[in-house]
Amino acid sequence: MRDVGLWNLQCFSGQKELEDKSEKEGKETKLKWVFGWEVLLCAFLLMLVPIMLPMAKGFKHQSFLVLAVILVVINQSEQLQSSQTHNLLRLKLLLNYPDILSSWNSSTDFCNIEPTSSVTVVCYEESITQLHLIGKKGTPLLSRNFSMDSFVTTLVKLPDLKVLTLVSLGLWGPLPGKIARLASLEILNMTSNFLYGAIPHELSSVTSLQTLILDDNMFSGRIPEWLGSFPLLTVLSLRKNLFNGTLPDSFSNLENLRVLALSHNHFYGEVPDFSSLTNLQELDLEDNAFGPRFPQLGNKLVRLVLGKNRFRSGIPSELSSYYQLQWLDLSFNRLVGPFPPSLLSLPSITYLNVADNKLTGMLFENTSCNVALEFADLSSNLLTGQLPSCLSDSKDRVSLYARNCLATGKGNQHPLSFCRNEALAVGILPQRKKSKPSKVALALGITGGVIGGIVLLGLIFIFVRRLNANKVTKKPTTRLIQEKASTGYASKLLSDARYISQTMKLGALGLPAYRTFSLEELEDATNNFDTTAFMGEGSQGQMYRGKLKDRTFVAIKCLKMKKSHSTQSFMNHVELISKLRYRHLVSSLGHCFECYLDDSSVSRIFLIFEYVPNGTLRSWISEGNARRTLTWAQRISATIGIAKGIQFLHTGIMPGVYSNNLKITDILLDQNLVAKISSYNLPLLAESGGKVGHGTFALPKDPSNSTRVTYEDKVDIYDFGVILLEMIMGRPLKTRKEVQIFTNQLQAILGTDDATRRSITDPAVQNSCSDQSLKTMMEVCGRCMQKDPAERPSVEDVLWNLQFAAQVQDAWRTDSHSSEGSPGSPFPHLRVSFH
């Protein structure tokens, strides 16, 4: 039916143009005639001014001539607004007077009408810059008299449009190339209409385009190569159309792209290499025919949807290190090879669907799941073993696993032989069986084993007797428990260690996988803990700088245990430490236990972290080093990084880590000036009397210490406020009194003018920050340091406002480079808000 409708639409479009041509030309000719006389009259009077003024010196009322000219100019400005009104009312007519535009008439002040969910008009200096028209879902086609060409011709008479949203209006026909006359267009959204044909090539000239959304239309043909040439494009969404062919390789050049949604089309072939798209967060290719190889992707993805395609390779191991991934759908493909159980425990995963593939592998009952996981579908694969308890016991989680070969005790599973035969059918070979030993060899082996076991038990008994007899009261000697030790006291540890979360074994952020280090490795890395490798000592232990055999530099923290505990007691702590791998944390690389030989209790724990070479944030802010001072934009970027680090500590791992006693000296900068938090409040460190960190002085305490349990997340917010205060002031704050004085000063000037606020700002950045970004940062700082924890913002609100400050600053810098006398803020009407 839709194809028949298209044929009818094409027939009627020519007829409509003939019917309306004379009426349209008459109105436009009249409008041009009026404008022409106005312009000529204004120009004529302006030319008369220098001639008439000398002649009018003897007259008392020479000012009337100037007044007449001003009135004509004002009249022309009103005529310009009248033109915009005329164009908008013309759009209403062309759209056949929809209900959402019923209030529009010739007296409407379009630049000041109240926005609604259906209609929004935004003006800047009396010119319309944004137009949002959103009809009801399922709106039918406009009448056969509708002309898409006439509609776009009227639209382009609003040349200052930057944002254009035309959703569910019943528009039909090809998209005319003249849409490119909107040269300032940044966002174009024409979702849920009946547009067909190809995307016009003329659109390639609109280089300012940042968002293009054409979902749920009838566009067809191949994606043009030029669509990958937009330098600023961040969102490209073409869902539910009739596109076909392969994707152009130019898509790999869209370095700013964040969302690419091409689902429900007819694409096929290999997906281009997207590993260079470091900003890509959402990739939706569902319901096409892509394949057979799994695409190469960047690790910043939050949402990855590849379901209903023709991928036939295995799931790449790198997918297990996508720490930001929340939504993963690989269902209804032909994927083979082992299913990585670590996908269940990704730190951000909430939705996982790998149903209807040929994935193999054995699951275990104690396989771990991320606490936030809400949906997991493993059904219709070739999985064997036990169903993980985290999928069977949780009432708040939807778990589907039918049509595998799992030992669930239910009738919805295939026999084990089915999965083995199916695995052979898709080319997955089982391990080759070893040849049976002869009966003689088997008997000799059993006899030798029994005799050897008796001798070994005797030697162990004698050894233990002598050891107990020689034990003295002085501190016992120590030895390292190695991962492959064969002694009896380590076997239980090694057994438990096999079930440590997979996050320990995965690489992330370009770092090596978390692992267990040997003491010999650490001694070699630090030249036997030489004084030249010593970095400092705090209440919780000593810090050393080491260089591994692969030339990687690491930071090694040595913690001395005050109480006697076995290595098994620390497995949960190691599990938590292994999750501290994030862009804005000094990430953990591994650990090493050193134990007393007599009772196997832990004497020292070594925690190995990445080495961050550029020193502390304070050294770049308030230590008076002119050669290394952060710009205002870099300071905003650093605060965003710290806030993201706090957010990860609170919500990115389970259980969350709160009350981290954050100090500016515990914020380190890497070679790219990315801020990283190095202070963590870990339960393990209660055994050694402190926290992981490098502080050198006592940070002013949160005045709400008595409520730390109730508002544990707001304690870090207060500490963040202190750091932010020092970054704004550019002065080191080392005592509670100093913090209170400058906090009161900041609170007092928040409501004053821009010049006053700049007067207390670090002189190094006074002239390089926009008024709005500075005000926003100060407001964030003030709210974070409220005495009542309930009044402090959440870390999400802090992040939102910091990112707003960054956008404002970036826009201000762009404007200041492009023109003289730019305003202090490009967004004068936006205000900071906390919820």
N, C-alpha and C positions, 0 to 999 in steps of 0.2 A: 504493500500500500504506500509506503514512504517513497518508493521509486516512481510510482504513478503520480504522486503529489509533486515530485520534482519536475516531471514532464509538464504538468499543468502550470507550475510556477514559472517555468521558463517561457511558456507560451504567453502568459498574461503580462510578464514584465515589460515587453515591448509595447503592448497595447496601452499600458498605464502611462508610459512616457509620452505617447502621442496625445493622449487625452489631456494631460496636465501641462503640456508644453506651453501653449499660448497663455494660460492663466499665470503660470510661474514666471514666464518672460515678462509679462505685463507688470507684475508686482515688483520684480527685481529691477526693471527699467525705471519705474517710478521712484524706488528707494535710491537708486544710484543718482537720479536727477536731483533729488532733494539734497543728498550729500554733496553733489557737485556744486550746487549754488551756495551751500553753506561754506564750503571751503574757499570758493572764489571770493565771496563777500568778506570773509575773515582776512584773507590775504590782501584784498584791496584796501581795507581799512588800516591794516598794519602798515602798508606802504604809505598811506596818507599821514600817519602820525608825525614823522620827522618834518613833513612839509607844512602841516597845519599848525603844529605847536608854535613855531616862530611867528606865524601870522596871527595867532590868537593871544599874543602877549598883552595886547591892550584890552583884552576882554576879561571880565570878571569870572566868567564861567568856562574857562578853558579846560577845566577838569572833566567837563561833560563828554568831551571827545574820547578821552582815555576810558571813561566809564562805559561808553558805548562799545568800545573794542572788547573790554572785559566781559561784558554781557554776551557778546557774540561767542567768545571762547567758551564761556560757561554753557551756553546753549548748545555748542557743538559737543561738549562732554556729555550733556544730557542726551544728545542725539546718539552718541556712542552707546550709552546704556540702553537707550531705546532699541538700538540695533540688536543687542544681546537678548533683550526681551522678545523682540520679534523672532529671533532664531529659535529660542526655546519654545515659544508658542507654535512655531512652525513644526518643531519636533513632535509636539503634542498632537498636532493635526495628522502628521504622517504616521504616528503610532495609533491612529484611530481613537483618540481621546480615551486612553486607559484610565481606570479608576484611580490609580496611584497618582495621576496628574490632575485630578478633578479640581483641585484648589488653585491651579495656575490660571491667571488671567492677565490682562494688559496692565493692571495696576499693582501686580505682585512685585515686591522688592526682593528679587531672587538672591541677592547677596546677603540677605538677612533673614531668610525663611528658616524656621526651626527644622533641623535635620530629623529624619525618621529612618526606620530600618529599610524603607523602600526608596526614599528620595532624599538625596543630599546634594546641595550645591555649595561649593566653597569658592570664595573670591579672594583675590589679592590685588590691592590697589584698584578696586572696582572692575577687575577683569576676572572672568570665570576660569579657575584653574583645575577644579575637580567637579565631575558630574557623575553621580551614582544613581542609576535607575534600575531597580530590582523588582520584577513582576512576580506573580504567584507561580509556584512550581507547577509545571504541566500546562503553561499557557499555550494555546493552539497557535497555528500560523496566522499571521495577519492576512487581511483580505487580499484578493487577487489584484487589487489596485495599488498595493504597496510597491514602492520602488526603493530598493536598497541603495541605488545610485543617488537618488534624490535625498535620501536620509543622510548619507555620508556627505553629500554636497553641503547640506545645512550644518552638519557637525563641524566641518572644517572652517566654518565662519566663526568658530570660537577658537582662534589660533593659539591662545595661551593655555589650552588644556594640557595638564600634566598627568591627570588620573582620569580614566574613562572606564566606567563599569556599566555594562548593558547586559543584564542577566534576565533570562526568562521573559523576554518581551515579544516572542513570536516572530523575530526578524528572520527573513528568508532571502536566499539569493547568494550569488558570489560576493565575496568581500572586495569592494572596489579598491584599486591601487591608490586612489586619491586620499585614502585614509592616512597616507604618509605625509600629507600636507600638515598634519599635526606634528610639527617637527620637534616640539618640546615634550612629546608624550613619554612618560616613564612607566606607567602601568596601564595595560589594556586587558580588560576582562570581558569576554563576550560569551560566557558560559550559557548552556541550555537554550540555544536558539536552533535555527534550521539553516545555517550557513553551509554552503557546499562549494566544491571546486578546490583549487589550490590556494595556499597562502600567497598573497600577491608579492611579487619580487620587489615592488616599490618600498615595502616595509623595511627592507634592509638599510635604507637611508636614515632611518630613525635611530641613530646611534645612542640616544639617551635612554632607550628602552631597557627597563630593569625587570619587569614582570610581564609575561605574556601567557594568558590563560584562555584557551579556546575549547574547553571541555564540553562534551555532550553536544556536538554538532555533527555535520556530515561532510567535513573536509576530507579530501581523498588525495591519492597520488603519493609520491615519495617526498620525504622531508628534504627540503633544499639545502645544499651545502652552505649557503650564506647564513643559515640560521645559527651556525656555530661561530659566527664572527662578531656577535654583539659583545663589546668589551665589558659592559656593566650588568649583563643579564644574570639575575639571581634565581628567578623562578620561571620554569618552562613547563607548562602543563597542557597536554593535548589528549587527555583521557577521552574515551568513548567517541572515537571518530572512525573514519574508514581509510586511514593512512596505511601504506604498505611499503615493501622494500626494506633495505637495510638502513641502519643509521649512519649518517655521514661521519667520517673520522674527525671532522672539524669540531665535533662536540667535545673532544678531548682538550680543546683550547679554552673552554668556558671556565676559566679559573675562579670566577666569583660565584659560580652556580651552586645553589643550596638545595633546590628542589627540582628534580627531573621526574615527571609523571607522564608515562606514555601507555598506560594500561588500556586494555580493551580496544586494540587496533589489529592490524594484520601485518605487523613487522616480522621479519625473520632474519636468520643469519647470526653471525658473531656480534657480540656487543663490543663497541670500541673500548680501548684501554682507558679506564676512568681513574686509574691509580694516581694520576696527577691532579685530580680535582679534589684538593685538600679541604675545600669548604663544603663539599657535598654531604648533606645530612639526610636527605630522603631520596630514594630511588625506587620507583614503582613501575615495573615492566610487566605486570600481571596480564595473563590472557593474551599472549602473542605467540610467536613461534621461534623465539630466540634459542640459540644453542649451536653446537652441542657443548661447548666448553663453558665452564663457570666464569663469569666476568671478573676482570681484575679491577679491584675497588680500593678506595682509600679507607682508612680505619676510623674516620670521624662519623660514620653513618649512625643515625639514630633509628631510621626506619628503612628496612630492605624487604621489598616484596617482589619475588621472582616466580610466584606460583603460576601454574597452567602455562608452561612453556615446554621446550624440548631439550633442556640441559641433561646431558648424559654422563658427565664427569663426576668426580668425587667432590665432597665438600672440602674446600681448602683449609689447611690448619690455621691460616692467619685469621680466619673468622672467629676463632676462639679468643682472640685478643682484642676484639672490638668492644672496648669497655663502655662505650656510650650507647651501644645497640639496645633498643627497647623492643622493637617489633621485627620479627624475622619470619617470613613466610616463603618456604621452598616447596610447598606442596604441589602434587600433580605434575611432577617431572619424571625423569628417568635416572635420577641420581643413584650412583652405585658407590660401593666402598663402605668403610666403617662410619658409623654415626658417632660424632664426638660428644660424649656425655658432658663435657665442660660447657656446652651451649646452655645446659640447664642452669648453670650457676654463674653465667655472665653477670657482672655487678649491676647492670641496669635492665636486664631482660624482663619483660612482662608478658610477651606473647611469642610463642614458638610453635610453628606448624611445619612439620616435615612429612606429612601424611602422603600416602600413595607414591612411594619411590621404591627403590630396591636397596635400601641401606641395610648393612649388616652390622654385626658386633654383639658383644655380650654386655648386658647391663647387670648392675649389682644392687642389692637392696639398700646399701648405705651410700649410694651415689647421691651427692648433695644437689639441692635446688636453691636458686635465689629466692629469698623470702618474698620478694615483690612479684614473682611469677604468678600470673593469673590464669593463663591458658597454655596447655601443652598438648599437642596432637602428634603422636608417634605412630598412629594406626597405619595398617597396610604396608608394612615393610618386612624385613627379614631378621628382626632382632630376636636374640635369645637371652637366656639367663633369668634373673629375677627382676620384677618390677620395682624400681626405687620406691622406698617407703614415703619419700616426700611427694610422690605422685598419687599414692594410694590412701594416705592418711589425712590429707588436708581437705577440709570441707569448703574452704574458701577458694579452691583452685579447681578449674575444669581440666580433667586429665582424660585423654582418649588414647587407647593403646590396642584396640582390637586388631585381629588379623595379623598377628605376629606369631612368634613361637616362644612366648614368655611363659614361665612356670607360675601362672597366676591362680591355678585351681579353678578357673572359670572356663566355660565352653566356647569362648569367643576367640580362642587361639588355635593356630595350626599345630600339627605334630612337628617335632624337631626335624624329622626327615624332610618335611616340605621345604623348610628354609634352607637346608643344606642342598637339596636338589635345585631349588631356584637360584641359589648363589652360584652353583656350577653352570646353570643355563646362561647367566649374564657374565660368565668369565671370571668369577671370584673363586680361586682354588683354595681348598682347605690345606692345612699343614700336612706334609707327607708323613705317613706312618712309618715308624722305624721297624726294621725287621725283628721278628721274635727271636730272643736268645734261646739257645739250646737248653734242655733240661739239666745237663751236666753243669753248664756255666751258671745256670740259675742257682743250683744247689751250692756250688762253690762260693758264689757271691753271698748267699744267705749265711753260710757258715763263717766266712771271713768277716762279715758285718757284725755278727753276734760276738765273736772273739774280740774284734776291735772295740766294740762298744764297752765290753767288760773292762778291758785295759784302760780305756779312756776314763771311765767312771772312777777306777782306782786312782789314777793320776790326779784327777780333780779333787778327790777326797783328801789325798795327802797334801796337795797344794793349799787347800782351804785350812787344814789343821795347822800348817806351818805359818800361814799368813796371820791367823788369829793369835798364835803364840807370840809372834814378833810385833804385834800392833803396839804403838806407843801413843802417848797423849798429845804429842806435837802434831801440827797441821799435817794431814796426810798428803802424800804425793798425788799428783793429778795426772790424768791421761785423757786424751780425746776420744769420745765415742764417734767412730767413723760410721758412715752410712752402711758400709758393707762388713761391719765387724761380725765375727762369728761367735763371739763369746755369749754365754747364756743370758747375762743381764741385759743385753741390747736387743734380744730377739723380739720382745714385746713392743719395744719402741719402734722397731722396723716394721712390725706387723701393723701397728696403728698408723705409721707414717704413710703407708700405702693409700690410706683413705683420706689424707689431707686434701682439701679442696683443690680442684684442678687449677685454680688461679695461681698456685705456687709454680706450676710447671709451664706456665704460658708466658711468652714475651709480650710486652706492651710498650707503646710509646717509643719504639726503637730500642728498647732496653733488652738485655738478655733475660731469659726466663729466671724466675725465682728458684733458688736451689740451696742445698746445704753445702757450706764450705768446710774444708778441712783446716785444722789449726796450722798445718804446714803451709798451706796456701797463704794464710794471713801473715805468718811469720816471714815468708819470702816477700810478700807485698810490702811489708813495713821494715824490711831489713832487721828482722827479729825485734820489732817494736822499738826501733832506735829513737833516740830523742829528736832526731831531725824530722821524723815522721809525726811527732806529737803536735796536735793542734790545740789542745786545751783540755781542761778538766772542770766538771761541774759536780753538783751534789749527787748526780746519778751515775757518774762514771767518766772514763777518759775517752777522748776522741783522737783517732789517728788517721792520717792520710796514707793510702796505699796505692801501689801500682801492680795490677795483676799481670800474668804472663802475656795476655793479649794486648798489653799496653793501655788497658782501661784504668783510669783513676777511680778510686772508690773512697768513701769515708767509712771508717770502722769505729763503732762505739763499743766499748768494753764495759759490761755491767757486772758488778760483783754482787752475788746473791747473799743476803743476810740470813736467810732461813734455808733449812734443808728440804729440798724437793727433788723428786725424780724427774727425768726428762719427760716422762709421760704426762706429768702435771702441766707441762708448758705447751702441749700440742695445740690446745685451743688458742693460746696466745700467739703461737707461730702462725696459725691459720689467719688470725686477724692482721698480723704484721704483713703477711704475704699479700694482703689486699691493698696495701698502701702504695698503689701504683697509679699515679694520676699526673697529668701535665703540670698541675700547680701544687704538687707535693714533692718534697725530696723523696723520691721513690725507693722502696726497699728492694734489694737485690738478693738477699739471702741471710742465713744465720749460721752460727756454729756454737755447739755446746761443748764446754769443758767440764769434766766430771771427776769427783773423787773416786779413786780406785776401789776403796774398801766397801762403800755402800751405794755407789753409782749416783749419788745425789749431785746436783749441778753446782759447780763452784763459780763458773763465769759463763756469761752469754755474750757472744759477739754478734752485733747487728750490723749488717753491711748495707750501706745506702749509696746511691749515685753521688758522685762528687760534683758540686756546683761551684764553678771557678770564679765568678765575678763578685764575690763578697756579699756583704749584707746590704739590705735596702737602705739602712741609715748611712752607710758610707757613700751612697749616691744622692743623699738628700740633705743631711744636716751636719756633715763633718767638715764643711768648708773646702772641699776639693773642687776647684773650679773646672778641672779637666774632666771630671766625671760627675756631671750633674744631670739628672733626668729632666727632660722637657715636660711641659704641662701635659701634653698628650701621652707621653710615656708614663707619667705618674697615674693618669686615669687608667691606662692599660694595666699597670701594676696593681691598682686597687681592685680592678675587675678580676684579675688573676687570684688575688688573695681571697676575695669573696667566693669565687668558684671553688677554691680549695676548702674553705670552711663548709660550703654546701656539700662537697663530696664527703668530708669527714662526718657530717651530720646525717646525710641521707644516702650516700653512695655505697656504703658498706654496712653490714649488719654484724654485730650491733654498732650503732653510731658512736662516734668518738666526740665527746663534748668537753667543755671547760679546759681548753688546751693551753691556757696561760700564754696567749699570743703576745709577742713583743716584736718590735720593728727589727731588732737584731736577730730574730729567728726567721725573718723573711730573707731568702737568698735569691740572687739573680743569676741566671745562667748566661751562656755566651750570647744569646739573643735577647737578653734583658727580660726574660720571662720570669715572673715572680713565683717562688716556690716556698711553701710553708715547711719548716723543719722542726716544728714543735708539736708533739702529739701526747695526749694524755692516755697512755695505754695501761691496762690492768697489770700487765707483766712488770711494769716499772715500779709498782708498789713494793715489789720484792727487793728493789735496789734503792728505794728511797727517792725517786724523782720521776721526771718526764724526759722523753727524748727532746733535745733542744740544745741550743748553743748560747743561751742568754748570759750576759755578763753583769747584769744589774737587776735589782728588784723592780719589776714593773709596778706602777701604781695600781692598786687593787680596785676591782669593781666594788663600789659602795654597797651593792646589794648582795654581799657575800652570804648573808644569812638565808637568802632565797635561792641559792645555787641549784638545789635539787629541783625545785618547782620550775625554775626558768633556766635550766642548764644550757639550752641553746642560745639564750640571750646574754650569757656571760661572754661568749666569744664575740658577740656583736659589740659589747662594750669595749673589749680589747681592740677590736677592729677600728672602732671610733677613735681610740687613742693613737693608733698608727696613722689613721687618716688625718688627724689633727696635726701631727708632726710633718706630714707630707705637704699640708697646706701652708703651715707656718714656716717650714724650713729651719726649725730650731729643735735641738735635742730636748726631749722631755723625760727627765730621769726621776722626778719625785712627784708624789701625789699633789703637792702644793702647786708645782708648775703646771700640771695638767689642769687643776681646778681653775687657776688664774686664766689660762688661755681659753679654757672652755667657756668661762663666764664672758670673756671678751668676745669670743665668737658668737655666743648667743645674743649678746647685746647689739651687735652690728648687723645681724641677719636681716632686720627690717629696714636698714638704712639704704643709701644709694650705692651705686656701683663703685664710685671712687673710694668711699669709706671701706668697703669690703676689700678692695685691692690694697689698701694701706697696711693691712696686717698680713698680707700674703707674702710668701717668700719672694724677695726681690729678683731672684733668678728667673722667675716665671711671671712676674707681674704684668709684663707687656705682651705675653704670648698666650694668654688665656682669654676666652670669650667671657663676657659678663654672665651669660646664662649658665655656662658650664661651671664657672666658679661658684655661683650662687647655689647650684644644684649640689655640688660637692660639699659645700658648707652646711646645707640643710641636712644632707645625709649624715654628716659628722655629728651635728647637733642632736639629731634624733637617736643615733646609736648610743650617745652618752647620757641619755635620760637616766635619772636616778632610779625611777620606777621601771623595773625590767618589763612590765606589761606594756609600757609606752614605747619600748624600742621596736623597730621594724623587724620583720622576718628577713632572713638572708635572701629570699627570693625578691622581696621588695627592694632591698639594698642593691641587688644585681640589676634590677630593671632600671633604677634611677641612675646607677653608674653608667650603664650602657647608653642611656639617654644623654648623659653628660658627654660621653665619647662621641656620639653622633653630632651633637650640637657643636662641639669643638672642631670636629672634622669639617663640618659644613662651613663654620666660621673661617677656618684656615683656607678653605677653597675659595670662599668669597673674597677674603683679604688679599689673596694672590691675584684674583681676576680683576679687581677694581679698587680704586682709591675710596676711602671713606666708607667702608662697609659698615653696616650696623653691628652692634656688639653681639647680637644673637639673631640667627635666621628664623627662629621660632618664637617670636615675642609673646604669643598667646598661650604657649604650653607651660604647664606648671608641674612641679614635682609633686608626687602623691604617694602616700603610704597607705596600705590597707591593714 
